[in-house]
Amino acid sequence: MSDDDENHTDHHWVTTPVTADLLRGFLDLERTAHGLLPHRLPARARRQIPDDQLALAEAQPSGVRLVFRTRATTVELDTLPTKRAYRGFPPPADGVYDLLVDGRLTAQATVRGGNVRTTVDMMTQSAELTEGPPGTARFTGLPARDKDVEIWLPHTETTELIALRTDAPVEPAPAGRRSVWLHHGSSISHGSNAAHPTGTWPALAAAAGGVELVNLGFGGSALLDPFTARAIRDTPADLISLKIGINIVNADVMRLRAFAPAVDGFLDTVREGHPATPLLVVSALLCPVQEDTPGPLAPDLDLDGGTLRFRATGDPAERAAGRLTLNVIRDELARIVARRAADDPHLHYLDGRELYGEKDHAEFPLPDGVHPDPAGHRRIGENFARLAFADGGPLSTATG
């Protein structure tokens, strides 16, 4: 149910240009030599990105999907993926394309080939690019009736969209009545270690909560950057959540004195565009290696059973001098939100250990010491939907 070596002569193909009205979950579209490249930060913000880490993360289309109505039974999507690899490690599996029919996962495909960006030094993130050909994600046997179709793009691969072909006409799906939920977070929100794009915890939570997802989870890059705050400020949303903490600690980018004003500044900027939008601040999930040990985080190149792991390299004794840990940040976030909520009744706080805590860690341990496995993503998504979207929750969409 994938690729590009089928005989297509038995179909009357309709080619539909991929345009903005077929896409959701993106903030910007870039025209490339091959097609359209969805971005999750606008061009103004991208010009201010200081490192390759965020530049790569925001161009990986976590939560971005094509949405259309059609009677087609066969759908093909030509793309040029750029895949990430690490020198000395096995090549990663091809990214997964999820196809949903009327909201239900119905088929999956992959695209072989494409570009490969190989990181040659994990500490400096220096990399080499090997160019490759485009490919095709192919889905067959879809029900022959009018239906809403969604194709969720791989959350782990940069994906240039080239052409959409179907054996029946396509039209944009009408704008839904569901609330738009914008979520910003780190690599776990981005989808690290999730098996497929609708298996990331934000996608699972959005499906359970009946909301439209805009996922601004950026691997390694939830660092309270002002340009990210401005992007959130300027993006239409009915509900907003901000997951803050883990990247601040594991990148060791600031001390306590700088952290609190940075949080206030980030929230101030978001509130400029969303003065009364329900806004949920979420602290870090349980991560034992960084609960009481400062960063920076470092990869452990001594593989344990073939699994890369991470370790914190800071000195816990330096907490007294303002070095940050997850517990320090949780206490500070709770204090900041409580202070601001006195004048902002739509601002709320959620301890991330309510989403993934000791009990969850015992049941679904972190394979690399930092990121959950697919079952962990499901648990986090279920907990978030229960705690945030249910009636009476801070992001409840219930009316009346």
Helices and strands as residue ranges (DSSP letters): E 14-16, G 20-22, E 23-24, E 28-31, E 36-39, H 43-46, H 52-59, E 65-70, E 75-86, E 96-101, E 104-110, E 115-121, E 126-130, E 135-139, E 147-152, E 158-166, E 170-172, E 180-185, H 187-190, G 197-199, H 201-209, E 212-217, H 226-233, E 239-243, H 246-251, H 256-273, E 279-282, G 288-290, E 297-304, E 307-312, G 316-321, H 326-341, E 347-350, G 352-354, H 358-363, H 374-384, I 385-389
